[in-house]
């Protein structure tokens, strides 16, 4: 995993503040692979309850994490009850790292 402890802690804290303390977050994509370099930060947030306006919450998390990582591009996908499971959700769970 190509994140520092401080970055991991900040992502987890921001996720809890924006999506609630029960939200879980996964890092996936190139940042989850130590053999790769560069790349944006891909996150999946899973919630136990369907959030109001998940796109706005994802944008807030993306912006906060990006600011903390000096402008690095951050993509956030959300999975919650009632959302159809997409291939990206399965990829995040099976190939990602839960933070």
C-alpha positions, 0 to 999 in steps of 0.5 A: 500500500502506497500511503503513509500512516498519517495519510491512512489515518486522515482518510479514515477520519475524514470518512467517519466525519463525512459518512458517519462513524460506521462507514468503511473505506477501502483503498484500491487501484494503483495505490494499493499495489506496491509494485506500481508508481504514481497514480491517483487515490481510489477509495470506496466507501461502504455505509450501512445506511443509504446516505442522503446525497451520496454524490455530494458526500463523495465529492466532499471526501475527495476534496478533503483527501486531495487537499491533504495529499497536496492536490493528488487526484482522488476518486471516491465511489460509494456503496450502500443499501439499495445501490446496485452492486457494480464491478467497481465495488467488487474490485474494491472489495476483492483487490483493495485494502480496507483502511 
